[in-house]
Amino acid sequence: MVNIAFFVFAAILLASAVRVITAKNPVHSVLFLILAFFSAAALFVLIGAEFVAMILVIVYVGAVAVLFLFVVMMLDINFQELRHGFLRYMPVGLVVGGILAVELGFLAATQLIGPVEAAGGPTAIPPVSELTNTQAIGHILYTDYVYAFQASGLILLVAMIGAIVLTLRSRKGVRRQEIGQQLDRKRDQVVAVRKVPTRGGV
Amino acid sequence: MATFPDLIPALPEIFLAVAAMALLLIGVFRGEGSLRLVSWLAVASLIGAGFLAVTGVGLTGRVVTFNGLFVTDPFAVFAKLLILTASGLSIILSINYLEKERVARFEYPVLAVLATLGMMGMVSANNLISLYIGLELQSLALYVLAAFKRDTVKSSEAGLKYFVLGALSSGLLLYGSSLIYGFTGSVSFERLAEVLTGTPSLGVIVGMVFVSAGLAFKISAVPFHMWTPDVYEGAPTSVTSFFAVAPKVAAMSLFIRVLVGPFGDLTAQWHQVIWFCAAASMIVGSLGAIQQKNIKRLMAYSSIGHIGYALVGLSAGSQEGVRGVLIYLAIYLAMNVGVFAIILSMRQNGRAVEEVADLAGLSKTHPLLAFAMAVFMWSLAGVPPAAGFWGKWAVFLPAIQSQLYGLAIIGVIASGISCYYYLRVIKVMYFDDVTEQLDRPALLTGAVATGAALFVFPVYIFFLAPITSGAAAAAASLFGAR
């Protein structure tokens, strides 16, 4: 059952990854990227890494991919033109791809020749069956590493202040809703009764 | 089940963090025009944190808390005291400047306090994780401050340049940290000090060099100094006055702690790196400043040179060397705060000027200011009997005791060369004709400049003994922990 699920998700992941770079419409590319992230998250769940899966969905799908979508939709970039030099850059891409393929081959070879598990490779303490990843991280993040956790919060606060300091401008002449003013005004300040003569106009 | 961590050792930091957030709230609620109030409250909270740090709330000696992430010892307290003094004086100096430059926004003191908090975290780091987090808290706030005058191209450029290069240096530091963790299996300084004995593996050495490179960037030691002149020139002058002292003290203290603590037994390995940085910084600092016409760029090269002199003490690798560096930093603080107080008051018809030539004839228009500047220049050049001489004495003596004759000779030659441009400033002030008169300095700025000048000569004589004994206790605490 797990095997079937793995192959289904892996197939979706690969297919959507291919579509990311082949789709004509950049918006479709980003949507396929999101699909790829979801499939990868499903694969992580299958190997018991539920924390990484959730982070992938929350951070990459929730924030990064949506940001991409905004950028693609808001910036008027001619993607056809960007593809122009495709043939020129293909050799470089092939070399990088080739290196990656060789590295993957090495990895597979070492697994076949001498599996890491047999050589006493790393295992989780305590085992995943007793304590899930999320629980394990929660146990130390808010206790052993509470200092780092709180200080990171301060760093994010600085980032927020910085973004506001560097970009917020108070523009003149912007009409804002002032509820206090709206409620405060009296009838005779805003309504004037005029006697309009017949056929005279105001 | 983990126990609740002991918060008392980190009380100054916690106090400052809460104060920074309270200041932010006050600023937001009071809106524009709250710079003055928030600045003075920021100074008050820095004094409060300093009080907590010095008294230690009854703690003495070395105390570790937060599961070994945080340490407080006499070394940290000494460095924190310097950092808080420098930050407080810098905030006081910046109030007038920001109002005159029309960038009077309350976020400035808040960011300065948060940067100070990061620096205090740096000097109290006892783990590669807390090291990095303190460093980032400091740096991120400084990037924003460098670009604070966002409507001028120079300030934005300075902020961007500092940000990009700072991110690069953080990357180097993290890469080094990951190598060290990979080869030793620990990020705790105490554990690293236990593991790293004898001949270390190549991976650890590479990692250590990367970490050193990241930290050398923060103290702007050659060859990682390229950003300094541009950022010093482009950033608003009040920010430059902040950059020149507090972050340098913090990064230098962190550098000392990292090299003496976890890598204490690898002295033979890091010694050559520091030797080269020290020699190159002294040479580049003294030669680079000769051509400078802008006084902020001049001070940038001057600070590169001074970091070189401070590194001489570190490269000795001995307890006396570390003591010398701490004394040097204390005296460097007083000199630089004073010089920047005078640079901040350089205005012609309300417009800020920053060329050395604008000081022409200062002795006729503002004799007191010119005299103070002359005292600082003598002291920076290291001419006795000014305080700067004793700083250099404190770092060169241990170097000679450790048989670093080459470094000492380079240092003395570099000092000689640097005399030229320091004395040129005095020559411009005393012998050139007035081109355009400088405005009267603000009362507060003048007071800080006068106070610093009096400290540099002759009041420092009374403080030399407490500073020396404090620095000695700090260095002893660092070496005693090994």
Interface residues (C-beta under 8 A of the other chain):
Chain A: H139 I140 T143 D144 Y145 V146 Y147 A148 A151 S152 L154 I155 L157 V158 A159 I161 G162 I164 V165 L166
Chain B: A2 P5 A10 A17 M21 L24 F66 N67 L69 F70 R105 E107 V110 L111 L114 L117 G118 G121 I129 S130 I133 G134 E136 L137 L140 A141 Y143 V144 A147 F148 R150 G159
